[in-house]
Amino acid sequence: MLSRRAQSLVAESTFNEMWEIMKERWKKHDSPDGFVNLGVAENNLMRAELEEYLVAHVRMAGSNATYDDGPIGSIRLRAALAAFLSLHLKTARPLEAGQIVVTNGVSSALEHVAWALADQGDVFLLGRPYYGEATLGLRPHVRTVAVTFGATDPFSLAAIECYEDALVRAQACGLVVRGLLLCSPHNPLGRCYSREVLCALVALCAKHRIHLVSDEIYGLSVWRKPSFTSVLSLPLDGVIDPALVHVVWGISKDFCANGWRLGCLVSPANRGLRAALATVAIYSYPSSITDHVVAQMLEDNTFTTNYLRKNCERLAAAYTRMADLLQQRDIPFATGAHAGLFVWADLGKAYRRRNPDHIDMDESAVAHTIREALYRHKVYLAWGGNFDSEAPSMFRISFAHPIEYVEEGIMRIDRALQSKACLVDLI
Ligand SMILES: Cc1ncc(COP(=O)(O)O)c(C=O)c1O
């Protein structure tokens, strides 16, 4: 017998399908019938460089097999993170080790933040489409108030009104709004918020005294202009209580190291939050081996600067190739992405173009038809529903893979879109 809360998750977890697919990976010669996975947010472009660096430069001597400095990361790692993030996020003030709590991935940092800043049933605002609902909801039971933008560009100043409307409406329904979770650069849209818009969001949070949590996990994967502005680089004095502003970052995306499991919360002015996290940090204790390796890597300024630059060059080239392939196959996508690992493609439109007899099919039915067809053609993508998108038949396609892999994936997507799948197939 499981607890009711565990039972309620078993059937519905959005991760179920994803982990299943990852068991059956496509390899051109060894596993030609496997899944091509362009759905998971992994960057495969720098694997060789990362491994080479590990082998040639990282010293295991001095690594610690004890509990060392405790569950929030070693002092050495937190000092390395403070220096690294001060430089790369161009923080308004140099960060200090004591302002950082290290966790085994950004997922844990976000879950901790939700748990510590909101009580069960309280809400965070998230602009659609969004990432992170599960992290807030699954165990902390913090709810999401989805901000809908309609025809308004979610990265524009006009979008601030949409956030405020959602906040006021939630409060009118008796909900306690505790914060706004921003993803910048944005997953899945691949765009950054301008300084101007970030300042306006900070002012909104100040006006309503809610927390601003900025998930900057793709912050150093900005491969085209306009450049990235971290919330930590903004002048906050006199604008907002700085204890309301927090950033999460980790190595999964910018260092192509999802499996190393290392993230952090940076909360420069909120001692209480850091103290609260320390009480539960035993559950997000980073491995001392990862701690030791990452500290050395981040201390190596020459390596990190060159690595990050090369990663961005490769991402830019991979994006261009993906955009070309999509254009060749007449698959529309949102232009303007300049950061992160994804294109946001309108497979609904592509499907309707290929199946004019389905032109009037309802948007959700189209999305489900496409998902089913993709599954049959063994290509995995994240779809609009994963992000509560206002347009469910938008799909997120990851381009941070070797060209051969991407080509195979796009060919399968095209075939799936041609196929005459219909809802009957789903039953
Ligand atoms: C926006 C965003 N935040 C957090 C995470 C989780 O990252 P981690 O691997 O550090 O747990 C992801 C992973 O896809 C992400 O896209």
The ligand as an ORCA input file, in Angstrom:
! r2SCAN-3c Opt
* xyz 0 1
  C      14.606     25.380    -17.004
  C      15.136     24.176    -16.303
  N      15.345     24.241    -14.974
  C      15.804     23.183    -14.297
  C      16.080     21.988    -14.928
  C      16.577     20.821    -14.107
  O      17.960     20.750    -14.170
  P      18.840     19.778    -13.291
  O      19.392     18.737    -14.228
  O      19.959     20.639    -12.759
  O      18.020     19.195    -12.212
  C      15.876     21.873    -16.307
  C      16.117     20.605    -17.010
  O      15.667     20.372    -18.098
  C      15.405     23.007    -17.011
  O      15.187     22.968    -18.332
*
